[in-house]
Amino acid sequence: AQIDVRGSYDLTEYLALEVGAGRRYVQPEFAAQGVGYTRVGVYSENALNRLASVWVRGAFLPNPRFSGGGAAELAFEFGLGAGVGTANGRFRFHAEYEFQRIDRRANDVGVPIQQSLSRAGIAIGF
């Protein structure tokens, strides 16, 4: 299970500052690490025309915390996405890809955590 919260502040028409936090919970039988993190990054969305847009985001994850101990000097994530919909905004299809890497070290041994995630969805407005 994963909880992810993001907030952004528009700096310009095409660039926003993004902050947030996340927590990934892992059941003990999977023998994997749970991790909690905060993020500081940027988000940019550009309209290709009235119907389509593309976006990119990147973030640094300072000081992630692990359920089994360890530390990470470098942790980052990036994402790419595209959306297309009707001109009135009542229907929209979007697809995105996100990648996260946390270079975890425990007992002076590198044990990185990596996640790739693809999402597709449809939004309907009333």
Order of alpha helices (4+ residues) and beta strands (2+ residues): beta-beta-beta-beta-beta-beta-beta-beta-beta
